[in-house]
Amino acid sequence: MADPSQIYSSLKTSDSIDQRIGFGKCRCVIAETRKLTIVIDSELDDELTSLAIATGRDKLALAREALAEWLEDQEDARDAETIIAQGNPTIPLEEVKRSLGLER
């Protein structure tokens, strides 16, 4: 059986390798990562801890996912601002909801 630590250490960023590990075949892909340290207040930490416990996920995964979603929302907002600034036609949200039958 291959030692996973040896497989991991032999990979470079964006490399992939097929190896027999244990009973099955595993494809390992290592993406480049960076470390970010943030300081959060105790109230936010308590909310994050509660969510982690409720979902069975770790706080780091939840924070990473939240940051990725926030960045995507910011990109969408910038795109919308560009469309509006260019004078492209827009449709009010209430009209979109009504046309899709989403109003309550």
C-alpha positions in Angstrom: 0.0 0.0 0.0 1.3 3.5 -0.9 2.0 5.9 2.0 -0.3 8.9 1.5 2.3 11.3 2.9 4.8 10.2 0.3 2.2 10.7 -2.5 1.3 14.1 -1.2 5.0 15.2 -0.9 5.7 14.0 -4.4 3.0 16.2 -6.0 3.6 19.8 -7.1 0.9 22.4 -7.6 -1.8 21.3 -10.1 -0.1 17.9 -10.6 -2.3 14.8 -10.4 -1.5 11.2 -9.8 -3.3 7.9 -9.9 -2.2 5.5 -7.1 -3.5 2.3 -5.6 -4.2 3.2 -2.0 -5.8 0.6 0.2 -8.7 -1.1 -1.6 -9.4 1.3 -4.4 -8.0 3.7 -6.8 -7.6 7.3 -5.7 -6.9 10.3 -7.9 -5.2 13.1 -5.9 -5.2 16.7 -7.1 -3.4 19.3 -5.1 -4.3 22.9 -5.7 -2.2 25.8 -4.7 -3.3 27.2 -1.4 -2.4 30.2 0.7 -2.9 30.8 4.4 -5.0 33.7 5.7 -5.3 34.7 9.3 -8.2 36.8 10.5 -9.4 38.1 13.8 -13.1 37.8 14.5 -15.1 39.0 17.5 -16.4 36.5 20.1 -20.1 36.9 18.9 -19.2 35.9 15.3 -17.0 33.1 16.6 -19.9 31.8 18.7 -22.2 31.8 15.7 -19.6 30.0 13.6 -19.1 27.4 16.3 -22.9 26.9 16.6 -23.2 26.4 12.9 -20.3 24.0 12.8 -21.8 21.9 15.5 -25.3 22.0 13.9 -23.9 21.0 10.5 -21.1 18.6 11.5 -18.6 20.7 9.5 -15.5 22.4 10.8 -15.4 26.2 11.3 -12.6 26.6 8.8 -14.6 25.0 6.0 -17.6 27.1 6.8 -15.5 30.3 6.8 -13.8 29.4 3.6 -17.2 28.7 1.9 -18.7 32.0 3.2 -15.7 34.0 1.9 -15.9 32.3 -1.5 -19.6 33.1 -1.7 -19.1 36.7 -0.6 -16.4 37.2 -3.2 -18.7 35.8 -5.9 -21.5 38.2 -4.7 -19.1 41.1 -4.9 -18.1 40.2 -8.5 -21.8 39.9 -9.4 -22.4 43.4 -7.9 -19.6 44.9 -9.9 -20.9 43.3 -13.1 -24.4 44.7 -12.4 -22.9 48.2 -11.8 -21.0 48.0 -15.1 -24.2 47.0 -17.0 -26.1 49.9 -15.4 -23.3 52.4 -16.1 -23.3 51.3 -19.7 -26.9 52.2 -20.0 -28.1 48.6 -20.7 -31.7 47.9 -20.0 -32.5 46.5 -16.6 -35.6 44.8 -15.1 -36.6 45.6 -11.5 -36.4 42.6 -9.1 -40.1 42.8 -8.2 -41.0 42.4 -11.9 -38.6 39.4 -12.3 -40.2 37.8 -9.2 -43.7 38.4 -10.5 -42.9 37.0 -13.9 -41.4 33.8 -12.4 -44.3 33.4 -9.9 -42.1 33.9 -6.9 -44.1 36.6 -5.2 -45.9 35.6 -2.1 
